[in-house]
Amino acid sequence: MSARTIDQVLPHAGRMIWLDRIVVWETDRIVCERTVRGGDPQVDAAGLPTWTGVELMAQAIAAWNGCRMLDAGGEVRPGFLLGTRQYRADSDHFPLGAVLRVEALRTFHDEDGMGAFTCTIDAPGVHAEARLTVFSPADPTPFLDPRQHLDPRGTPP
């Protein structure tokens, strides 16, 4: 499995990329890191609010999918966060300077692009966890047009 930089595998750009690097990428798992720095989006004097953990987890899943697509000879494409279950964090903030370890483990994935992942974020003194449901269709274009009314397979009603 090829080594990739985070900006190669995410469909995000610039300051919208909230992860710093990929540590491990495997068939069913990815581990990414992010250092909490002052001046970054959402960071305040106390650090990064832990409610942002859902976005960090979603970006780790997007990075997993980007790695998978590039290794299969495809292109990175947008995906969609459909839901979050049981998000829990044992602190209000990830502290300034903390190196966050963001891990996503695939628990379900089908050929239509539906997936489920168990995710964790760990840093010294802080732990967050959740289950995320995502959708990455082969052609996301119809889902990005707000005038479309589509079912999960991308077909009009």
DRENSESE-524962 format. One record per atom (N, C-alpha, C): residue number from 1; x, y, z. Coordinates in steps of 0.1 Angstrom, whole numbers, always signed. Layout:
REM residues N
+-----+-------+-------+-------+
| num |     X |     Y |     Z |
+-----+-------+-------+-------+
| NUM |     X |     Y |     Z |
...
+-----+-------+-------+-------+
This chain:
REM residues 157
+-----+-------+-------+-------+
| num |     X |     Y |     Z |
+-----+-------+-------+-------+
|   1 |    +8 |   -12 |    +0 |
|   1 |    +0 |    +0 |    +0 |
|   1 |    +9 |   +12 |    +0 |
|   2 |    +7 |   +21 |    -9 |
|   2 |   +15 |   +32 |   -12 |
|   2 |   +15 |   +43 |    -1 |
|   3 |   +26 |   +49 |    +1 |
|   3 |   +27 |   +60 |   +11 |
|   3 |   +22 |   +73 |    +3 |
|   4 |   +13 |   +80 |   +10 |
|   4 |    +7 |   +92 |    +4 |
|   4 |    +7 |  +103 |   +14 |
|   5 |    +7 |  +116 |    +9 |
|   5 |    +5 |  +127 |   +18 |
|   5 |    -9 |  +130 |   +19 |
|   6 |   -13 |  +136 |   +30 |
|   6 |   -27 |  +139 |   +33 |
|   6 |   -34 |  +147 |   +22 |
|   7 |   -27 |  +157 |   +16 |
|   7 |   -33 |  +165 |    +6 |
|   7 |   -35 |  +158 |    -7 |
|   8 |   -28 |  +147 |    -9 |
|   8 |   -30 |  +138 |   -21 |
|   8 |   -43 |  +130 |   -20 |
|   9 |   -48 |  +127 |    -8 |
|   9 |   -59 |  +117 |    -6 |
|   9 |   -72 |  +124 |    -2 |
|  10 |   -72 |  +136 |    +1 |
|  10 |   -84 |  +143 |    +6 |
|  10 |   -90 |  +152 |    -6 |
|  11 |  -103 |  +152 |    -7 |
|  11 |  -109 |  +161 |   -17 |
|  11 |  -110 |  +175 |   -12 |
|  12 |  -103 |  +178 |    -1 |
|  12 |  -104 |  +191 |    +6 |
|  12 |   -91 |  +199 |    +1 |
|  13 |   -91 |  +212 |    +4 |
|  13 |   -80 |  +220 |    +0 |
|  13 |   -77 |  +231 |   +11 |
|  14 |   -64 |  +235 |   +12 |
|  14 |   -60 |  +246 |   +21 |
|  14 |   -63 |  +243 |   +35 |
|  15 |   -69 |  +254 |   +41 |
|  15 |   -72 |  +253 |   +56 |
|  15 |   -84 |  +244 |   +59 |
|  16 |   -90 |  +238 |   +49 |
|  16 |  -101 |  +228 |   +51 |
|  16 |   -95 |  +215 |   +54 |
|  17 |   -83 |  +213 |   +52 |
|  17 |   -76 |  +200 |   +56 |
|  17 |   -72 |  +201 |   +70 |
|  18 |   -78 |  +193 |   +79 |
|  18 |   -76 |  +194 |   +93 |
|  18 |   -66 |  +184 |   +98 |
|  19 |   -62 |  +175 |   +90 |
|  19 |   -52 |  +164 |   +94 |
|  19 |   -39 |  +168 |   +88 |
|  20 |   -28 |  +164 |   +96 |
|  20 |   -14 |  +167 |   +91 |
|  20 |    -8 |  +156 |   +83 |
|  21 |   -10 |  +144 |   +87 |
|  21 |    -4 |  +133 |   +80 |
|  21 |   -10 |  +119 |   +82 |
|  22 |    -7 |  +110 |   +73 |
|  22 |   -11 |   +96 |   +75 |
|  22 |    +0 |   +89 |   +82 |
|  23 |    -3 |   +81 |   +92 |
|  23 |    +7 |   +73 |   +99 |
|  23 |    +7 |   +59 |   +94 |
|  24 |    -5 |   +53 |   +93 |
|  24 |    -7 |   +40 |   +88 |
|  24 |   -19 |   +39 |   +79 |
|  25 |   -18 |   +32 |   +68 |
|  25 |   -30 |   +29 |   +60 |
|  25 |   -30 |   +14 |   +56 |
|  26 |   -41 |    +8 |   +60 |
|  26 |   -43 |    -7 |   +57 |
|  26 |   -56 |    -9 |   +51 |
|  27 |   -59 |   -21 |   +47 |
|  27 |   -71 |   -24 |   +40 |
|  27 |   -84 |   -20 |   +47 |
|  28 |   -84 |   -22 |   +60 |
|  28 |   -96 |   -18 |   +68 |
|  28 |   -93 |    -7 |   +79 |
|  29 |   -82 |    +0 |   +78 |
|  29 |   -79 |    +9 |   +89 |
|  29 |   -69 |   +20 |   +84 |
|  30 |   -71 |   +31 |   +90 |
|  30 |   -62 |   +42 |   +88 |
|  30 |   -59 |   +49 |  +101 |
|  31 |   -47 |   +54 |  +103 |
|  31 |   -44 |   +62 |  +114 |
|  31 |   -37 |   +75 |  +109 |
|  32 |   -43 |   +86 |  +113 |
|  32 |   -37 |   +99 |  +109 |
|  32 |   -34 |  +107 |  +122 |
|  33 |   -26 |  +118 |  +120 |
|  33 |   -23 |  +127 |  +131 |
|  33 |   -26 |  +141 |  +127 |
|  34 |   -28 |  +149 |  +138 |
|  34 |   -30 |  +163 |  +137 |
|  34 |   -25 |  +170 |  +150 |
|  35 |   -16 |  +180 |  +149 |
|  35 |   -11 |  +187 |  +160 |
|  35 |   -20 |  +199 |  +162 |
|  36 |   -25 |  +202 |  +174 |
|  36 |   -34 |  +213 |  +177 |
|  36 |   -25 |  +226 |  +178 |
|  37 |   -27 |  +235 |  +169 |
|  37 |   -19 |  +247 |  +168 |
|  37 |   -28 |  +260 |  +170 |
|  38 |   -23 |  +270 |  +177 |
|  38 |   -30 |  +282 |  +178 |
|  38 |   -31 |  +288 |  +164 |
|  39 |   -42 |  +295 |  +161 |
|  39 |   -44 |  +301 |  +148 |
|  39 |   -51 |  +292 |  +137 |
|  40 |   -52 |  +279 |  +140 |
|  40 |   -59 |  +269 |  +131 |
|  40 |   -74 |  +271 |  +133 |
|  41 |   -81 |  +267 |  +122 |
|  41 |   -96 |  +268 |  +123 |
|  41 |  -101 |  +262 |  +136 |
|  42 |  -111 |  +269 |  +142 |
|  42 |  -118 |  +264 |  +154 |
|  42 |  -110 |  +264 |  +167 |
|  43 |   -96 |  +266 |  +166 |
|  43 |   -88 |  +266 |  +178 |
|  43 |   -89 |  +279 |  +186 |
|  44 |   -92 |  +278 |  +199 |
|  44 |   -93 |  +289 |  +208 |
|  44 |   -82 |  +288 |  +219 |
|  45 |   -82 |  +297 |  +229 |
|  45 |   -72 |  +297 |  +239 |
|  45 |   -71 |  +284 |  +246 |
|  46 |   -82 |  +276 |  +247 |
|  46 |   -82 |  +263 |  +254 |
|  46 |   -77 |  +252 |  +246 |
|  47 |   -77 |  +254 |  +233 |
|  47 |   -73 |  +244 |  +223 |
|  47 |   -84 |  +242 |  +213 |
|  48 |   -85 |  +229 |  +208 |
|  48 |   -95 |  +226 |  +198 |
|  48 |  -107 |  +219 |  +204 |
|  49 |  -119 |  +225 |  +203 |
|  49 |  -131 |  +219 |  +210 |
|  49 |  -132 |  +205 |  +205 |
|  50 |  -136 |  +196 |  +215 |
|  50 |  -137 |  +182 |  +211 |
|  50 |  -149 |  +179 |  +202 |
|  51 |  -158 |  +188 |  +201 |
|  51 |  -169 |  +185 |  +191 |
|  51 |  -164 |  +185 |  +177 |
|  52 |  -153 |  +191 |  +174 |
|  52 |  -147 |  +190 |  +161 |
|  52 |  -141 |  +176 |  +158 |
|  53 |  -141 |  +168 |  +168 |
|  53 |  -136 |  +154 |  +165 |
|  53 |  -143 |  +147 |  +154 |
|  54 |  -156 |  +150 |  +153 |
|  54 |  -164 |  +143 |  +142 |
|  54 |  -158 |  +146 |  +128 |
|  55 |  -154 |  +159 |  +126 |
|  55 |  -148 |  +163 |  +113 |
|  55 |  -134 |  +156 |  +112 |
|  56 |  -127 |  +155 |  +122 |
|  56 |  -114 |  +148 |  +121 |
|  56 |  -115 |  +134 |  +118 |
|  57 |  -125 |  +127 |  +124 |
|  57 |  -128 |  +113 |  +121 |
|  57 |  -133 |  +112 |  +106 |
|  58 |  -142 |  +121 |  +102 |
|  58 |  -147 |  +120 |   +88 |
|  58 |  -135 |  +122 |   +78 |
|  59 |  -126 |  +131 |   +81 |
|  59 |  -115 |  +133 |   +72 |
|  59 |  -105 |  +121 |   +72 |
|  60 |  -104 |  +114 |   +83 |
|  60 |   -96 |  +102 |   +83 |
|  60 |  -102 |   +92 |   +74 |
|  61 |  -116 |   +90 |   +75 |
|  61 |  -123 |   +81 |   +66 |
|  61 |  -121 |   +85 |   +52 |
|  62 |  -122 |   +98 |   +49 |
|  62 |  -120 |  +103 |   +35 |
|  62 |  -105 |  +100 |   +30 |
|  63 |   -96 |  +101 |   +39 |
|  63 |   -82 |   +98 |   +36 |
|  63 |   -81 |   +83 |   +33 |
|  64 |   -87 |   +75 |   +41 |
|  64 |   -87 |   +60 |   +38 |
|  64 |   -93 |   +57 |   +24 |
|  65 |  -104 |   +64 |   +21 |
|  65 |  -110 |   +62 |    +8 |
|  65 |  -101 |   +67 |    -3 |
|  66 |   -95 |   +78 |    -1 |
|  66 |   -86 |   +84 |   -11 |
|  66 |   -74 |   +75 |   -14 |
|  67 |   -68 |   +69 |    -3 |
|  67 |   -57 |   +59 |    -5 |
|  67 |   -62 |   +47 |   -13 |
|  68 |   -74 |   +42 |    -9 |
|  68 |   -79 |   +31 |   -16 |
|  68 |   -82 |   +33 |   -31 |
|  69 |   -88 |   +45 |   -34 |
|  69 |   -91 |   +48 |   -48 |
|  69 |   -78 |   +50 |   -56 |
|  70 |   -68 |   +57 |   -50 |
|  70 |   -55 |   +59 |   -58 |
|  70 |   -48 |   +46 |   -60 |
|  71 |   -48 |   +38 |   -50 |
|  71 |   -41 |   +25 |   -52 |
|  71 |   -48 |   +16 |   -62 |
|  72 |   -61 |   +18 |   -64 |
|  72 |   -68 |   +10 |   -74 |
|  72 |   -67 |   +17 |   -88 |
|  73 |   -60 |   +28 |   -89 |
|  73 |   -59 |   +35 |  -102 |
|  73 |   -69 |   +45 |  -105 |
|  74 |   -78 |   +48 |   -94 |
|  74 |   -89 |   +57 |   -96 |
|  74 |   -84 |   +71 |   -91 |
|  75 |   -94 |   +80 |   -89 |
|  75 |   -92 |   +93 |   -85 |
|  75 |   -99 |   +96 |   -71 |
|  76 |   -93 |  +105 |   -64 |
|  76 |  -100 |  +109 |   -51 |
|  76 |  -113 |  +116 |   -55 |
|  77 |  -123 |  +113 |   -47 |
|  77 |  -136 |  +119 |   -50 |
|  77 |  -143 |  +122 |   -37 |
|  78 |  -152 |  +132 |   -37 |
|  78 |  -160 |  +135 |   -25 |
|  78 |  -168 |  +124 |   -20 |
|  79 |  -170 |  +124 |    -7 |
|  79 |  -179 |  +115 |    +0 |
|  79 |  -188 |  +123 |    +9 |
|  80 |  -197 |  +116 |   +16 |
|  80 |  -207 |  +123 |   +24 |
|  80 |  -208 |  +116 |   +38 |
|  81 |  -208 |  +124 |   +48 |
|  81 |  -210 |  +119 |   +62 |
|  81 |  -225 |  +118 |   +64 |
|  82 |  -230 |  +106 |   +66 |
|  82 |  -244 |  +104 |   +67 |
|  82 |  -249 |  +105 |   +82 |
|  83 |  -240 |  +101 |   +91 |
|  83 |  -244 |  +101 |  +104 |
|  83 |  -233 |   +97 |  +114 |
|  84 |  -235 |  +101 |  +126 |
|  84 |  -226 |   +99 |  +137 |
|  84 |  -234 |   +93 |  +149 |
|  85 |  -229 |   +82 |  +154 |
|  85 |  -235 |   +76 |  +166 |
|  85 |  -226 |   +75 |  +177 |
|  86 |  -231 |   +78 |  +189 |
|  86 |  -225 |   +77 |  +202 |
|  86 |  -211 |   +84 |  +202 |
|  87 |  -211 |   +97 |  +197 |
|  87 |  -198 |  +104 |  +199 |
|  87 |  -197 |  +108 |  +214 |
|  88 |  -185 |  +104 |  +219 |
|  88 |  -182 |  +107 |  +233 |
|  88 |  -168 |  +112 |  +233 |
|  89 |  -166 |  +123 |  +241 |
|  89 |  -152 |  +128 |  +244 |
|  89 |  -151 |  +130 |  +259 |
|  90 |  -140 |  +127 |  +265 |
|  90 |  -139 |  +128 |  +279 |
|  90 |  -133 |  +142 |  +284 |
|  91 |  -133 |  +152 |  +275 |
|  91 |  -128 |  +165 |  +278 |
|  91 |  -135 |  +175 |  +268 |
|  92 |  -135 |  +187 |  +272 |
|  92 |  -141 |  +197 |  +263 |
|  92 |  -132 |  +202 |  +252 |
|  93 |  -119 |  +200 |  +253 |
|  93 |  -109 |  +205 |  +243 |
|  93 |   -98 |  +195 |  +242 |
|  94 |   -93 |  +195 |  +230 |
|  94 |   -80 |  +188 |  +227 |
|  94 |   -70 |  +200 |  +229 |
|  95 |   -60 |  +199 |  +239 |
|  95 |   -52 |  +210 |  +243 |
|  95 |   -42 |  +214 |  +232 |
|  96 |   -39 |  +227 |  +233 |
|  96 |   -28 |  +233 |  +224 |
|  96 |   -16 |  +224 |  +225 |
|  97 |   -10 |  +222 |  +213 |
|  97 |    +3 |  +214 |  +213 |
|  97 |    +1 |  +199 |  +213 |
|  98 |   -11 |  +194 |  +216 |
|  98 |   -14 |  +180 |  +216 |
|  98 |   -13 |  +174 |  +202 |
|  99 |    -7 |  +162 |  +201 |
|  99 |    -7 |  +155 |  +188 |
|  99 |   -18 |  +145 |  +189 |
| 100 |   -28 |  +147 |  +181 |
| 100 |   -40 |  +138 |  +181 |
| 100 |   -38 |  +126 |  +171 |
| 101 |   -41 |  +115 |  +176 |
| 101 |   -40 |  +102 |  +168 |
| 101 |   -54 |   +99 |  +165 |
| 102 |   -58 |  +100 |  +152 |
| 102 |   -71 |   +98 |  +147 |
| 102 |   -72 |   +85 |  +140 |
| 103 |   -79 |   +75 |  +145 |
| 103 |   -80 |   +62 |  +139 |
| 103 |   -94 |   +59 |  +134 |
| 104 |   -95 |   +53 |  +122 |
| 104 |  -108 |   +48 |  +117 |
| 104 |  -106 |   +34 |  +113 |
| 105 |  -116 |   +26 |  +117 |
| 105 |  -116 |   +11 |  +114 |
| 105 |  -128 |    +8 |  +107 |
| 106 |  -127 |    +3 |   +95 |
| 106 |  -139 |    -1 |   +87 |
| 106 |  -146 |   -13 |   +93 |
| 107 |  -159 |   -11 |   +95 |
| 107 |  -167 |   -23 |  +100 |
| 107 |  -176 |   -28 |   +90 |
| 108 |  -179 |   -19 |   +79 |
| 108 |  -188 |   -23 |   +69 |
| 108 |  -185 |   -14 |   +57 |
| 109 |  -186 |   -20 |   +45 |
| 109 |  -184 |   -13 |   +32 |
| 109 |  -190 |   -21 |   +21 |
| 110 |  -198 |   -15 |   +12 |
| 110 |  -204 |   -22 |    +1 |
| 110 |  -200 |   -16 |   -12 |
| 111 |  -203 |   -23 |   -23 |
| 111 |  -199 |   -19 |   -37 |
| 111 |  -206 |    -6 |   -41 |
| 112 |  -217 |    -2 |   -34 |
| 112 |  -224 |   +11 |   -38 |
| 112 |  -218 |   +23 |   -31 |
| 113 |  -208 |   +21 |   -22 |
| 113 |  -201 |   +32 |   -15 |
| 113 |  -206 |   +35 |    -1 |
| 114 |  -215 |   +27 |    +4 |
| 114 |  -219 |   +29 |   +18 |
| 114 |  -209 |   +23 |   +27 |
| 115 |  -206 |   +29 |   +38 |
| 115 |  -196 |   +24 |   +48 |
| 115 |  -199 |   +28 |   +62 |
| 116 |  -194 |   +20 |   +71 |
| 116 |  -194 |   +23 |   +85 |
| 116 |  -181 |   +21 |   +91 |
| 117 |  -177 |   +30 |  +101 |
| 117 |  -164 |   +30 |  +107 |
| 117 |  -165 |   +33 |  +122 |
| 118 |  -157 |   +26 |  +129 |
| 118 |  -155 |   +29 |  +143 |
| 118 |  -143 |   +38 |  +144 |
| 119 |  -144 |   +49 |  +151 |
| 119 |  -133 |   +59 |  +151 |
| 119 |  -129 |   +63 |  +165 |
| 120 |  -117 |   +66 |  +167 |
| 120 |  -112 |   +71 |  +180 |
| 120 |  -102 |   +83 |  +177 |
| 121 |  -101 |   +91 |  +187 |
| 121 |   -91 |  +102 |  +187 |
| 121 |   -84 |  +101 |  +201 |
| 122 |   -71 |  +100 |  +201 |
| 122 |   -64 |   +99 |  +214 |
| 122 |   -52 |  +109 |  +214 |
| 123 |   -51 |  +115 |  +226 |
| 123 |   -40 |  +124 |  +229 |
| 123 |   -38 |  +123 |  +244 |
| 124 |   -26 |  +127 |  +248 |
| 124 |   -24 |  +126 |  +263 |
| 124 |   -35 |  +133 |  +271 |
| 125 |   -42 |  +124 |  +279 |
| 125 |   -53 |  +129 |  +287 |
| 125 |   -66 |  +131 |  +281 |
| 126 |   -68 |  +128 |  +268 |
| 126 |   -80 |  +130 |  +261 |
| 126 |   -83 |  +118 |  +252 |
| 127 |   -96 |  +114 |  +252 |
| 127 |  -100 |  +103 |  +243 |
| 127 |  -114 |  +106 |  +238 |
| 128 |  -116 |  +104 |  +225 |
| 128 |  -130 |  +106 |  +219 |
| 128 |  -132 |   +94 |  +210 |
| 129 |  -145 |   +90 |  +209 |
| 129 |  -149 |   +79 |  +200 |
| 129 |  -162 |   +81 |  +195 |
| 130 |  -165 |   +74 |  +183 |
| 130 |  -178 |   +74 |  +177 |
| 130 |  -178 |   +64 |  +166 |
| 131 |  -190 |   +62 |  +161 |
| 131 |  -192 |   +54 |  +149 |
| 131 |  -198 |   +63 |  +138 |
| 132 |  -192 |   +63 |  +126 |
| 132 |  -196 |   +71 |  +116 |
| 132 |  -201 |   +63 |  +104 |
| 133 |  -212 |   +68 |   +98 |
| 133 |  -217 |   +62 |   +85 |
| 133 |  -215 |   +71 |   +74 |
| 134 |  -209 |   +66 |   +63 |
| 134 |  -205 |   +75 |   +52 |
| 134 |  -210 |   +69 |   +39 |
| 135 |  -210 |   +77 |   +28 |
| 135 |  -214 |   +73 |   +15 |
| 135 |  -204 |   +80 |    +5 |
| 136 |  -198 |   +71 |    -3 |
| 136 |  -189 |   +76 |   -14 |
| 136 |  -193 |   +70 |   -27 |
| 137 |  -203 |   +76 |   -34 |
| 137 |  -208 |   +70 |   -47 |
| 137 |  -197 |   +71 |   -58 |
| 138 |  -198 |   +62 |   -67 |
| 138 |  -189 |   +62 |   -79 |
| 138 |  -189 |   +75 |   -86 |
| 139 |  -201 |   +81 |   -87 |
| 139 |  -202 |   +95 |   -93 |
| 139 |  -210 |  +104 |   -83 |
| 140 |  -202 |  +112 |   -76 |
| 140 |  -209 |  +121 |   -66 |
| 140 |  -216 |  +133 |   -72 |
| 141 |  -214 |  +136 |   -85 |
| 141 |  -219 |  +148 |   -91 |
| 141 |  -234 |  +150 |   -89 |
| 142 |  -243 |  +140 |   -91 |
| 142 |  -257 |  +143 |   -89 |
| 142 |  -260 |  +146 |   -74 |
| 143 |  -252 |  +141 |   -65 |
| 143 |  -255 |  +144 |   -51 |
| 143 |  -250 |  +158 |   -46 |
| 144 |  -242 |  +164 |   -55 |
| 144 |  -237 |  +177 |   -52 |
| 144 |  -246 |  +188 |   -57 |
| 145 |  -255 |  +185 |   -66 |
| 145 |  -265 |  +194 |   -72 |
| 145 |  -277 |  +195 |   -63 |
| 146 |  -279 |  +207 |   -57 |
| 146 |  -290 |  +208 |   -47 |
| 146 |  -304 |  +207 |   -54 |
| 147 |  -305 |  +208 |   -67 |
| 147 |  -317 |  +206 |   -74 |
| 147 |  -322 |  +192 |   -76 |
| 148 |  -312 |  +183 |   -73 |
| 148 |  -315 |  +168 |   -75 |
| 148 |  -322 |  +163 |   -63 |
| 149 |  -331 |  +154 |   -65 |
| 149 |  -338 |  +146 |   -54 |
| 149 |  -336 |  +131 |   -57 |
| 150 |  -326 |  +125 |   -51 |
| 150 |  -321 |  +112 |   -55 |
| 150 |  -322 |  +102 |   -43 |
| 151 |  -324 |   +90 |   -46 |
| 151 |  -323 |   +79 |   -36 |
| 151 |  -309 |   +76 |   -34 |
| 152 |  -305 |   +67 |   -24 |
| 152 |  -291 |   +64 |   -21 |
| 152 |  -283 |   +58 |   -33 |
| 153 |  -290 |   +52 |   -43 |
| 153 |  -283 |   +47 |   -55 |
| 153 |  -280 |   +58 |   -65 |
| 154 |  -286 |   +70 |   -63 |
| 154 |  -283 |   +81 |   -73 |
| 154 |  -294 |   +81 |   -84 |
| 155 |  -305 |   +75 |   -82 |
| 155 |  -315 |   +75 |   -92 |
| 155 |  -327 |   +84 |   -88 |
| 156 |  -332 |   +92 |   -97 |
| 156 |  -344 |  +101 |   -94 |
| 156 |  -356 |   +93 |   -89 |
| 157 |  -364 |   +98 |   -80 |
| 157 |  -376 |   +91 |   -75 |
| 157 |  -386 |   +89 |   -86 |
+-----+-------+-------+-------+
